[in-house]
Amino acid sequence: MSIKDRKKDHVELCLNEDVSYRQGTGLERYQFVHNALPEVDIDEVSLESTFLGRSFSYPLFISSMTGGYSGSGNINGMIAEFCEENNLPFGVGSQRALFDHPEEKKTFSIVREKAPNAFIAANIGGAQLVGELDESNLELLVDSIKADAIIVHLNPLQELVQPEGDRKFSGIESGIRKLVVDSNLPVIVKETGGGISGEVARRLLAAGVEVIDVSGAGGTSWAKVENLRKNEPFILQEFDDWGIPTSTCIEEVNELRNEFRFEMIASGGIQNAFDIVKSIALGADFAAMARPVIQALGDGGKDSLQKKFDQWQHHTRIILTLIGCKTLEQCSKIHLSKK
């Protein structure tokens, strides 16, 4: 199956099938500590957040989803317009398809047309750093969207379950080190639901990576997505729930603050304002989500997504007021208790 057809399958399955982990993110184990005397007016609460030196309206990164096949340009265009209007950063889906199908460049370049001022990150798989990402391909990734950063996604679990997936993962760490040197843009490394442990984060930070997106277990199971795509009897359902819960990833990576300067994105099962604020209280700088965004677009287009976003902002202001914080930066683990 071609990359274009595979990307289309991924979007349709995420919209129409149960592709969630059975295990939770771990965030459900925490509850907020209610402050009956907050001394905060809700109108004083600020949701402004900083990421890689830029200020945004809210600590939400619209995570990498799609691109590279006819029809995906419309989705990317709506996301781009939404991020431009709401001052939010986002990343396109894997741009690997551009290497073999340059005619699909429009499905990516549309994001810069729709969002001339937004923060947009390019995206390439770790496996493509070994032998595929030469100087011309790197230039293609960046120039096609005038990228502000480069995301490298790590997905060995998904690749091994995917019938046509990559099977070789040696050399990726060296590839990341080379990309950091070769590119003049910040490098973000994210998982795709399996989670980044503290030890893997340490290796990435030592390689010069500026942002870790933990993408832990608890949201979309890409092993489950790939198993649903299969027609043959060799289904690897035993791996549908493989991964490190998101909250565990956040806490492990946060312990590296004394060793490295970096920013952390919490993703993997982030569904609402409660998840976002809990993640920040545990140590993340930003949160990211993908499937809730694409589901909202599927339900009612950009208007539906805007309603969800307005709700998340409103709920966040209430949460911050009820825990006695005027800003998200004031949130910490003291505002959480384990259930």
N, C-alpha and C positions, 0 to 999 in steps of 0.2 A: 504494500500500500504506500502511496506517495505521502510525503510530509504534509502536503496541502490537505489531503483527505483525512489524515490522522488528526490534524489540528481541528478540522471541522467536527470530527467524532468527539473530541474532547469537550468542545463547547456544548454540543447537543446532549451528551451524557450528563454534564454538570447541571444542565438546565432541567433535564427530564427524569433522571434516575436518582436513587438513593446511593450517593457515593461518599457518604460520611463515615468517619471512624466510629466504631462502637465505643471506644474509650473516649473520655473527655479530655479537654485541654489541661486539666488540673486547676484552671482558674475557678472552677465551680467549688473547689475546696475552700475558697476564701470568701469572706464577707466583709463589708465595710464597717468600721467602728463608728457608730452613730455619735454625733456631737450635738447634744441638746442645747449647748450654749456656743454656737459657732462664731458669733461676732463678725459675721460676713453678710453683706447684702447681696442678693443674687445679681443685681445690676452691676456690682463691682467685679464680678468674676470675669476673668479673661481666659479665652481659649487659645490665644495666639501661641504658636509653638515654633521653635527654630530647628532646622535640619540642614546640615552642611552649609551653615552660614547664611541661610535664607529664612525669612520669616513667612509663616503660613498661617492660615486662619484657624487651623485645627490639626491635631497630631495624627492625621490619617494619610497614609500612602496608599494610593490605589494600585494594587499589586498586579504583576504581570499576568496576562491572561491569553491574549490572542493576537493573530496576525498571520499573514502568509498564505491566505487562501481567499478566493473571491467570496465576498459577503462579510468578511471580518473587518473590512475597512469601515463599514457602517457602524459597527460596535466601537471600534477604536475612535472613530470620529465623535460619537456621542460622549464617550469617556473624556476625550480631550476637551470638548466644549464645556463639560461639567467641571473639569479641573481648572480650566481657564476662568470660568465664572466664579468659582469658589476658592481660588488660590490654594489649590492642593497639588502635591507632587504625584506623579504616577510613572509606571514603567510599562513599556510595551511587552508583548509576549516574545518568545524566542524568535530571533531574526535569522536563524539558521537557513530557513527556506530561501532567503535572498541569495545564498551562495549558488543554489541550483536553479532558482526561479526568479531571476531579476525582474521579470515582468510583474511580480507581486509587490514591487517596491511601493506602489501607491497605497497598499493596505497599511503600510507603516507611515509613509510620508504625510498622509492625511492628518496625523496627529499634530504636526507642527503647523500645518495650514489652519487647523481649527483652534490651536492653542499657541499663538506666537510668543506668549510671555511665560508660559507655564514651565515648571521644572519637569523635564522628561528624561527618563533613563532608558538607554539601549539595553539589550538583553541577548546573552549568548550562553549556551550550555558549557559546563566545564569540560566535557569530552571534546568539544570543538576547539579548545585551546591547544590541543595536541595535534599539530599538523595541518589544521584547517584555517586558523585565524592568522593569516599572513597580513602584511601591511595593507594590501589593497582591500581585503575583506574587513579589516578593522576600520578602515576609512569608510567603507560602504555602510557598516553598522551605524557609525557615528553621524556621518553626513546625511544619511537618509532621513533622519529625524532631528538633526542639529542637537544631538544629545548633550545633556548636562552631567551625566554620569553613566557608568557602564555596570550593569548587573551581570554577574556570573551565577547561573543557577546550577546547583548540585542536585542530582536526582538519580543516584545509583539504584535505589529500590525500584523506581518507576521504569528505568531502562531495563533492568533484569526481568521484570514481569512483562514488559512490552515485547511482543513477538519480534518486531523489527528494531528493537532497542540496541543501544551500544552495550558492549560486553567488556570493553577495556577501560580501566580507570587509572592506570598508572601514568604518571607524568602530569596530572592535572594541577597538583600543587606547584610544580615548577612553572607550568603555564600561567598560573595566577601571578606568580612573582614576576614573570616576564611582562605580563599585561600591565601590572602596576608601573613598571619601568617605561614601557613603550607608550602608554597612554598618558595624556596630560589631564585626564579627567579622574574624579574620584571613582574607586572601584568598590562596589557593593557585592557581597557574596550572600546568596540566599539558598536555603534548602527548598524543597517542594512538598513538605509535609512530614518528612522523616525526622527533622529536627537537627540542630547543630549543638553538639555537646560543648562543655567548657574546654575540653582538650583540643577539639577540632578548631574552636574559635581562637585559641591561643596560637595554633599554627597559622591560621589565616592572618591574624593581626601581626604576627612576626614577619609575614610575607609582605606587609604593607597595606593590607586591606583597611579601608577607612570605616566601613559600615558592615555590621553583621545583621542579617535578617534571619532570625532563628527558625522560622517556619516549622514549628513543632507539630506533633501529632494531635489530633482532636478535631480537625476540620475536614477538608477534602482528602480522601484516601486515593492517591493516584495509583496505588496498586489495585484498588477496587475498580477505578476507572478503566485501567488497562485490562483487567480480567473481564469486564463487561464487553470489551471490544472483541474478545476472542471467540472464534467459532470452533476451534478444536477442543478436544476433551482435556487437554493438559492445562487446567486452570489452577493457578497458584493462590487459591483463596486463603491459605494459611498465612499469607503475608499481608492480608488486607488491613490488619491493625498493628503492623510493625512501625515502631518509631518512638521517639522521646516526647512526652507531653510538653506542650508549649510552656507551661509555667516552670517546669524543671529546667528547660533550656534558658529561659530568661534569668533565673536565679543563678545558674552555673556561669553563664556568660558575664553577668553583672559582677561576679567575684573577681574578674580580670581588670576592673577599673584601676586598681593600684599599680598594675603592670603596664597598661597601655592606655593611650588616648584614642577613643573610638566612639561611634554612635551605634545604638542598637535599635532595630525594628522588631517588634513583636508581631508575629503572624502565625497562622495555623489555627483555625477555628475562632478567630475574632469575629463576633457577630453583632455587637451592639456597644453602646456607651459604657456599660458596666465592664465588659471585657477590656475595652480600651483603657479605662482609668485604672483598673486592677493591674494591667500590664505595666503601666507607667509607674504605679506605686511599687511594683516589684523590681523596677530598675530599667525598664525600656525607655527610650527617648521618644519613640513614635510607635504607632501600630499600623498594620497593613491588612487589607482584606481584598479578596477577589470575587469568590462565588456570590456573596450577598449583593455585590455591585452588579454582576452580570444577571443575577436573578431579578433584581429590581428593574433593570433595563428590559428584560424579557417580559415582565409583568405590565409595564406601562411606559417604557421609554425613559427619556431623561427626566420627565416630570415626576415619575415614580421614584427615581433615584434621588431627586432633590427633596422630596417629602421625607424619605428615609434619613437623609443627611441632616435636614432641619430637626428631625426628632432626636438624632444622636447628639446634636449640639445642645438642644434643650435639656435632655436627660443629663448630659455632662455638667451643665451649669447647676442643676439640682443636686447632683452627687457631690460636687465640690462644695457647695453651700452646706450640705448636711455633714460633711467631714471637716468643715472649718478651714477650707483652702480657697484663696483668691485666684491662684494660678495652678496649672498642672505641674509646674516645677516644684511646688510645695508638697506634692503628694509623695509619700514614702511608705515603707512597710509598716510604719507605726499606725497607719490609717486602715490596716487590714488585720483581721483575726481569722484563724483557721476555724472552720465549722466543726 
